[in-house]
Amino acid sequence: MLNSYNLAVNITAIKHIDSNEFRIKVAESLSHLDHLKRAIDNSPLLYYFYPVIDDDGNEKQSVLAIVHISVGKKRGQALLELYQSMVRLIKFELPNFDVSYNIELDKP
């Protein structure tokens, strides 16, 4: 049986920016995740854009991207390392954004 390896990446603008500008700035990072997903299977990356209201009542833009890949245990260990590397790349590419992530392993 194959294990499911899930990566959820949440990218949020630190300061208020227009939603179109936000989409342009995060497009390359989302593209990296989409390429990773499509390298394993042909299904596209799932992502959701949504506004976030901070403690001061200011609206900020955010996106949640979800990579779900099912592979065997040996390939899964390499995939976990690749997931962490992708997050480091996104943090490097978007230094003025808050980037958080969660990695989960679902066993059958």
The 8 nearest C-alpha neighbors of each residue, nearest first, counted from 0:
[[1, 2, 107, 71, 106, 70, 72, 69],
 [0, 2, 71, 70, 69, 3, 107, 72],
 [1, 3, 106, 69, 70, 105, 71, 107],
 [4, 2, 69, 105, 68, 104, 5, 106],
 [3, 5, 104, 68, 67, 103, 69, 105],
 [6, 4, 67, 103, 102, 66, 104, 3],
 [5, 7, 102, 66, 65, 101, 8, 67],
 [6, 8, 65, 101, 100, 64, 66, 102],
 [9, 7, 100, 64, 63, 99, 6, 65],
 [8, 10, 63, 99, 62, 98, 100, 64],
 [11, 9, 98, 62, 61, 97, 8, 96],
 [12, 10, 61, 97, 96, 60, 13, 9],
 [11, 13, 96, 14, 60, 59, 97, 61],
 [12, 14, 96, 97, 11, 95, 15, 59],
 [15, 13, 12, 16, 59, 96, 95, 60],
 [14, 16, 59, 58, 12, 13, 17, 60],
 [17, 15, 14, 21, 18, 20, 59, 60],
 [16, 18, 20, 19, 21, 15, 60, 59],
 [17, 19, 21, 20, 22, 60, 16, 59],
 [20, 18, 22, 21, 17, 23, 16, 24],
 [19, 21, 23, 17, 22, 18, 24, 16],
 [20, 22, 18, 24, 19, 23, 17, 25],
 [23, 21, 19, 25, 20, 24, 26, 18],
 [22, 24, 20, 26, 21, 25, 19, 27],
 [23, 25, 21, 22, 26, 20, 27, 93],
 [24, 26, 22, 28, 23, 27, 29, 21],
 [27, 25, 29, 23, 28, 24, 22, 30],
 [28, 26, 30, 29, 25, 31, 24, 23],
 [29, 27, 31, 30, 25, 26, 89, 32],
 [28, 30, 26, 32, 31, 27, 33, 25],
 [29, 31, 27, 33, 28, 32, 26, 34],
 [32, 30, 28, 34, 29, 33, 35, 27],
 [31, 33, 35, 29, 30, 34, 36, 28],
 [32, 34, 44, 30, 36, 35, 31, 37],
 [35, 33, 37, 31, 36, 32, 38, 30],
 [34, 36, 32, 38, 33, 37, 31, 39],
 [35, 37, 33, 34, 38, 39, 32, 44],
 [36, 38, 41, 40, 34, 39, 35, 33],
 [39, 37, 35, 36, 40, 34, 41, 33],
 [40, 38, 37, 36, 35, 41, 68, 69],
 [41, 39, 37, 42, 38, 36, 68, 43],
 [42, 40, 37, 43, 39, 38, 36, 44],
 [41, 43, 40, 37, 44, 36, 39, 33],
 [44, 42, 33, 37, 45, 41, 36, 40],
 [43, 45, 33, 66, 36, 46, 65, 42],
 [46, 44, 65, 64, 43, 66, 47, 63],
 [47, 45, 64, 63, 65, 44, 62, 48],
 [46, 48, 63, 62, 49, 64, 45, 61],
 [49, 47, 62, 61, 63, 46, 50, 60],
 [48, 50, 61, 62, 60, 47, 51, 63],
 [51, 49, 60, 59, 61, 58, 52, 48],
 [50, 52, 59, 58, 60, 53, 61, 49],
 [51, 53, 58, 57, 56, 59, 50, 54],
 [52, 54, 56, 57, 55, 51, 58, 59],
 [55, 53, 56, 52, 57, 58, 51, 59],
 [56, 54, 53, 57, 52, 58, 59, 51],
 [57, 55, 53, 54, 52, 58, 51, 59],
 [58, 56, 52, 53, 55, 59, 15, 54],
 [57, 59, 52, 51, 50, 15, 53, 56],
 [60, 58, 15, 51, 50, 12, 52, 57],
 [59, 61, 50, 12, 11, 51, 49, 18],
 [60, 62, 11, 49, 10, 50, 48, 12],
 [63, 61, 48, 10, 47, 9, 49, 64],
 [62, 64, 9, 47, 46, 8, 10, 48],
 [65, 63, 46, 8, 7, 45, 9, 62],
 [64, 66, 7, 45, 6, 46, 67, 8],
 [65, 67, 6, 5, 44, 36, 7, 68],
 [66, 68, 5, 4, 65, 6, 3, 69],
 [69, 67, 4, 3, 66, 70, 5, 36],
 [68, 70, 3, 2, 1, 4, 67, 71],
 [71, 69, 1, 2, 75, 74, 68, 3],
 [70, 72, 1, 74, 73, 75, 2, 69],
 [71, 73, 75, 74, 76, 70, 2, 1],
 [72, 74, 75, 76, 71, 77, 70, 78],
 [75, 73, 77, 76, 71, 72, 78, 70],
 [74, 76, 78, 72, 73, 77, 70, 71],
 [75, 77, 79, 78, 74, 73, 72, 80],
 [78, 76, 80, 74, 75, 79, 81, 73],
 [77, 79, 75, 81, 80, 76, 82, 74],
 [80, 78, 82, 76, 81, 77, 75, 83],
 [81, 79, 77, 83, 78, 82, 84, 76],
 [80, 82, 78, 84, 79, 83, 85, 77],
 [83, 81, 79, 85, 80, 84, 78, 86],
 [84, 82, 86, 80, 81, 85, 87, 79],
 [85, 83, 81, 87, 86, 82, 88, 80],
 [84, 86, 88, 82, 83, 87, 81, 89],
 [85, 87, 89, 83, 88, 84, 90, 82],
 [86, 88, 84, 90, 85, 89, 91, 83],
 [89, 87, 91, 85, 86, 90, 92, 84],
 [88, 90, 92, 86, 91, 87, 28, 93],
 [91, 89, 87, 93, 88, 92, 94, 86],
 [90, 92, 88, 89, 93, 94, 87, 86],
 [93, 91, 89, 90, 94, 88, 28, 87],
 [92, 94, 90, 96, 95, 91, 89, 25],
 [93, 95, 96, 91, 90, 92, 97, 89],
 [96, 94, 93, 13, 97, 12, 14, 90],
 [97, 95, 12, 13, 93, 94, 11, 98],
 [96, 98, 11, 10, 13, 12, 99, 95],
 [99, 97, 10, 9, 96, 90, 11, 100],
 [100, 98, 9, 8, 97, 10, 101, 86],
 [101, 99, 8, 7, 9, 102, 98, 6],
 [100, 102, 7, 6, 103, 8, 99, 5],
 [101, 103, 6, 5, 7, 100, 104, 4],
 [104, 102, 5, 4, 105, 101, 6, 3],
 [103, 105, 4, 3, 5, 106, 2, 102],
 [106, 104, 3, 2, 4, 103, 107, 5],
 [105, 107, 2, 104, 3, 1, 0, 4],
 [106, 2, 105, 0, 1, 3, 104, 69]]
